[in-house]
Amino acid sequence: MQGIQIFCMRKTNSLWEGFGRYTKQLCSSILELIFPSHLYCAICGNIIDETRPYSLCDHCRDHIGWRLKEPFIAHVYGEATRCISCCSYGMYERRLIFRLKYNKKKSTAAIMGEIVADRLKYSEIEYDIIVPVPMEKSKERKRGFNHAFLIAKEAGKILEKPVVEHALTRTKKTRAMRGLSPGERRANISGAFALGREAEKIMGKRVLLFDDICTTFATGEECIRVLHDANPESIDFIAFSAKNF
C-alpha cells in the first residue's frame, strides 16, 4: 500500500512538473508574439527595427569589440590548436552573455549563435562537428539549460553542422573562476571533465570545441586534453567572448 502511495505521489509530481514546463513555454510563446524580441536591442532594450543585425541597436553594436584576427595557436599537450573568438570580454559583451545565462532569455542564444556562425564563415577553420563545453549537472538542472549548447545548436543550424552535446561530461563541481589566478584556475578545473556517452561520434572527426567565455583558456585546455582520448582528427576552439585572442 505504501509503495502504491509513493508511486502515485511521484506520478503526480511528474505531471505537475510537466504541466509547469508546458505553461512556462506557452507564456513565453505568447509574450514573444506580443513583444517580439527582435524589436528590442538584446543588450540595452531600446526599440529597434527588424533590419538591425543581431537584434542590436547601432550604439551597442558599435561598442562591441568584434574580433576578426587570425587564429591564435595554442599548444595543448603537444598538439596545435587554433583558437578564435567572436568578440572581446567587455561590458557590452557581458550584458549579452548574462542576458542568456542569468536572465534566462533563451532568444539570446539565437542571436549569439548567428554571431558565432558568421565568425566561423569568416575564418578558415575546417571542422565536421561542434562540441559545447558541458555544465556541472546540478547547476544545469537549476538553470534549466546549458547555455553553451543552446548557442552551439543555433550556430549549427545555420552552418548545417551537427552538434554533439554529450561528447564530454562534467565529473565534479568546481569553484567559481572569478578572482582566481591562472594557476589556480588550472588546478580548479583539472580532472573536471571526462568523455561522455557520445564520445564515439568524434572519432576521426575534425572537432570544434565551443565555450561562451574564455579568460585564461584553462577550461578549453582541459576539455581538449580529454577529447584527444577519443582520437579525433583535429580539435580547434572558438569562444563567443575571449580576453586574449
C-alpha positions in Angstrom: 0.0 0.0 0.0 2.8 2.4 0.9 4.6 1.6 -2.4 1.4 2.5 -4.3 1.1 5.8 -2.4 4.8 6.7 -3.2 4.3 5.8 -6.9 1.1 7.9 -7.1 2.9 10.8 -5.4 5.8 10.6 -7.9 3.4 10.3 -10.8 1.5 13.4 -9.6 4.7 15.4 -9.1 5.9 14.4 -12.6 2.6 15.5 -14.1 2.7 18.9 -12.3 6.3 19.4 -13.4 5.3 18.6 -17.0 2.3 21.0 -16.7 4.6 23.7 -15.3 7.1 23.4 -18.1 4.2 23.5 -20.7 2.7 26.5 -19.1 6.0 28.3 -19.0 6.7 27.6 -22.7 3.2 28.7 -23.6 3.6 32.0 -21.7 6.9 32.6 -23.4 5.4 32.0 -26.8 2.5 34.4 -26.1 4.9 37.1 -24.9 7.1 36.6 -28.0 4.0 37.2 -30.2 3.0 40.3 -28.3 6.6 41.7 -27.7 8.8 40.2 -30.5 12.4 40.0 -29.2 13.9 41.2 -32.4 12.2 44.6 -32.0 14.3 45.4 -28.9 18.0 45.7 -28.6 19.3 42.5 -27.0 21.7 44.5 -24.8 20.1 47.8 -23.8 16.4 47.1 -24.6 15.9 50.1 -26.8 13.4 49.8 -29.6 15.0 48.9 -33.0 13.6 47.7 -36.3 14.0 44.2 -37.6 16.6 45.1 -40.1 19.3 45.6 -37.4 21.9 42.8 -37.4 21.9 40.5 -34.4 19.0 42.5 -32.9 21.4 45.1 -31.6 21.0 48.9 -31.8 23.7 50.9 -33.6 25.2 52.1 -30.3 25.6 48.7 -28.7 26.8 47.1 -31.9 29.5 49.8 -32.3 30.7 49.3 -28.7 31.3 45.5 -29.1 34.9 44.6 -29.6 34.5 42.4 -32.7 37.3 40.0 -33.3 38.4 39.1 -36.8 42.0 38.1 -36.0 43.9 35.2 -37.5 43.7 32.1 -35.2 45.8 32.1 -32.1 47.8 28.9 -31.9 47.8 27.1 -28.6 49.9 24.0 -27.9 47.9 21.6 -25.8 49.9 18.5 -24.8 52.0 18.8 -27.9 49.1 19.3 -30.3 48.5 22.6 -32.1 45.0 24.1 -31.5 43.7 27.0 -33.5 41.7 29.4 -31.2 39.4 32.2 -32.3 36.7 34.3 -30.7 33.8 36.4 -31.9 34.4 39.4 -29.6 36.3 40.7 -26.6 35.1 40.4 -23.0 33.9 43.9 -22.2 30.8 45.4 -20.6 28.6 45.1 -23.7 29.6 41.6 -24.4 29.0 40.6 -20.8 25.5 42.1 -20.9 24.6 39.9 -23.9 26.0 36.8 -22.3 24.4 37.4 -18.9 21.0 38.0 -20.6 21.1 34.4 -21.6 22.9 32.8 -18.6 21.3 34.6 -15.7 18.2 36.3 -17.0 17.3 33.1 -19.0 16.3 34.9 -22.1 16.7 31.9 -24.5 16.1 34.0 -27.6 19.6 35.4 -27.0 21.0 32.0 -27.9 19.8 32.5 -31.5 21.5 36.0 -31.6 24.7 34.7 -30.3 24.6 31.6 -32.5 24.2 33.8 -35.5 27.3 35.8 -34.5 29.3 32.5 -34.0 28.2 31.3 -37.4 29.3 34.5 -39.1 32.6 34.4 -37.3 33.2 30.8 -38.5 32.2 31.7 -42.1 34.9 34.4 -42.0 37.5 32.1 -40.6 39.4 29.3 -42.5 38.9 26.7 -39.8 37.5 23.5 -41.1 35.5 21.2 -38.9 33.0 18.4 -39.0 31.2 18.7 -35.7 30.7 21.2 -32.8 31.2 20.2 -29.2 29.9 22.5 -26.5 31.6 22.7 -23.1 29.3 20.9 -20.6 27.9 22.3 -17.4 28.0 20.6 -14.0 24.7 18.7 -13.7 23.2 20.3 -10.6 23.9 23.7 -12.0 22.4 22.8 -15.3 19.3 21.5 -13.6 19.0 24.7 -11.6 19.4 26.9 -14.6 17.3 24.7 -16.8 19.7 24.5 -19.8 23.3 24.5 -20.8 23.8 27.9 -22.5 26.9 26.8 -24.4 24.8 24.0 -26.0 22.0 26.4 -26.9 24.3 28.8 -28.7 26.2 25.9 -30.4 22.9 24.4 -31.6 21.8 27.7 -33.1 25.1 28.1 -34.9 25.0 24.5 -36.1 21.6 25.1 -37.7 22.9 28.0 -39.7 26.1 26.2 -40.6 24.5 22.9 -41.2 26.9 21.2 -38.8 26.0 18.6 -36.2 26.4 19.5 -32.5 27.4 16.6 -30.2 26.1 17.6 -26.8 27.4 14.7 -24.8 30.9 14.1 -26.2 32.1 15.5 -22.9 30.6 15.3 -19.4 31.4 17.3 -16.3 32.6 15.0 -13.5 33.0 17.3 -10.5 31.9 20.6 -9.1 34.5 23.4 -9.3 34.9 26.7 -7.6 33.8 29.9 -9.4 36.7 31.0 -11.6 36.3 34.7 -10.9 39.1 36.0 -8.7 41.4 33.0 -9.3 44.9 33.3 -10.7 45.7 31.4 -14.0 47.4 28.7 -12.0 44.5 28.4 -9.5 42.1 28.2 -12.4 44.0 25.3 -14.0 44.2 23.5 -10.7 40.5 24.1 -10.1 39.4 22.7 -13.5 41.9 19.8 -13.5 40.0 16.4 -13.7 36.6 18.2 -14.1 35.8 16.6 -17.4 35.6 13.1 -18.9 34.4 11.6 -22.2 30.6 11.4 -22.4 28.2 8.9 -23.9 28.5 10.3 -27.4 32.3 10.4 -27.5 32.5 7.8 -30.3 30.9 10.3 -32.6 34.0 12.4 -32.7 36.5 9.6 -33.5 38.3 10.6 -36.7 36.4 13.8 -37.0 37.6 17.4 -37.1 36.2 18.8 -33.8 35.3 22.4 -33.0 35.1 23.0 -29.2 32.8 25.8 -28.2 32.6 27.9 -25.0 30.8 31.1 -24.3 33.7 32.8 -22.4 37.4 32.3 -22.4 39.6 34.2 -20.0 42.7 32.1 -19.3 41.9 29.1 -21.6 42.1 26.8 -18.6 38.7 25.2 -19.3 39.3 24.9 -23.0 42.7 23.3 -22.4 41.3 20.7 -20.0 38.4 19.8 -22.4 40.9 19.4 -25.3 43.1 17.2 -23.3 40.1 14.9 -22.6 38.8 15.0 -26.1 42.1 13.7 -27.5 41.4 10.4 -25.8 38.6 9.8 -28.3 41.0 10.0 -31.2 39.6 12.9 -33.3 41.4 14.0 -36.4 41.9 17.5 -35.0 40.5 19.9 -32.4 40.1 23.6 -32.7 38.4 26.1 -30.4 36.0 29.0 -30.6 34.7 31.2 -27.8 32.0 33.7 -28.2 33.9 36.1 -25.9 37.6 36.0 -25.0 40.2 38.2 -23.3 43.3 37.2 -25.1 42.5 36.2 -28.7 
